[in-house]
Amino acid sequence: MVTSFSTGHIGLFNMETQQLVLQLDSAGPPEAPVKINKVLSHPTLPITITAQEDRHIQFFDNNTGKLIHSMVAHLDSVTCLAVDPNGLYLMSGSTYSAIISVVHCEK
């Protein structure tokens, strides 16, 4: 299970042992953590994706916990994310309108 905290941290938990397996890089500097509005796991790749208050979508490696990609996705907070079941397309939404960005995810 992947979860995010108000501190800007993201954790991967083993549901059988209820233990933290890996803490991912923070979504912002320690003195000013970025609020994470949505977090999800990619359906086919070991990647965690976050939608953030600071307009960014970030991609984290579930094996190392490191940030692997960050992009400004909208003009305002990114509030929702979805990945198609095949893991090829990422859809995101924001507070300013119903516009959705679609990103093709390379495997």
ZIQUIKA-V756039 format. One record per residue. PSI is psi in degrees with one decimal (NA if undefined). OMEGA is omega in whole degrees, 0 to 359 (999 if undefined). NEAR is the number of other ideal C-beta (glycine too) atoms within 12 Angstrom. Layout:
psi=(PSI;PSI)
omega=(OMEGA;OMEGA)
near=(NEAR;NEAR)
//
This chain:
psi=(140.9;139.2;156.2;158.3;162.0;-13.7;-5.8;1.4;155.2;136.2;144.5;124.8;143.4;116.5;-25.8;-42.8;-12.3;33.4;147.9;123.3;-41.6;135.4;125.0;161.1;147.9;150.9;11.9;177.4;149.7;-32.9;-15.3;73.1;147.1;133.7;131.8;120.4;-26.2;140.2;139.7;160.0;136.7;138.6;-21.2;-12.9;153.5;66.6;138.8;137.8;135.8;144.1;127.9;156.5;-27.9;20.2;0.2;153.4;130.5;148.6;128.8;142.7;121.7;-13.1;-37.1;-21.6;2.3;148.2;126.7;-18.9;143.5;138.1;145.6;123.0;-24.9;172.8;-11.6;-173.3;138.6;122.0;-19.2;152.6;151.1;144.6;136.7;157.1;-26.2;-8.7;19.6;-28.8;136.5;127.7;142.2;154.8;163.5;172.3;-21.5;-20.0;-177.5;11.6;137.6;133.0;143.9;126.5;129.6;122.3;117.2;141.0;NA)
omega=(176;180;176;183;180;177;184;179;179;180;172;183;171;185;179;182;183;181;173;180;184;172;181;178;179;180;178;179;183;182;180;181;180;178;177;183;181;176;178;176;176;185;184;181;178;185;171;182;179;171;191;180;183;176;183;163;180;182;182;177;181;179;184;184;184;173;181;177;177;179;171;189;185;178;179;183;173;188;182;179;172;175;179;185;178;178;183;185;175;176;179;178;183;182;188;178;180;181;180;174;179;180;176;181;177;177;999)
near=(21;30;25;35;21;16;21;30;28;42;27;27;22;13;12;8;9;11;13;19;22;24;25;37;28;28;37;25;12;12;9;13;22;32;26;36;32;33;34;33;27;32;20;16;24;24;35;43;44;48;40;38;27;28;26;31;44;40;35;37;23;28;15;16;23;21;26;23;24;22;22;18;35;29;14;21;26;41;28;27;37;24;30;18;10;14;22;18;21;35;28;35;25;29;18;14;12;13;18;20;25;18;24;14;23;14;12)
//
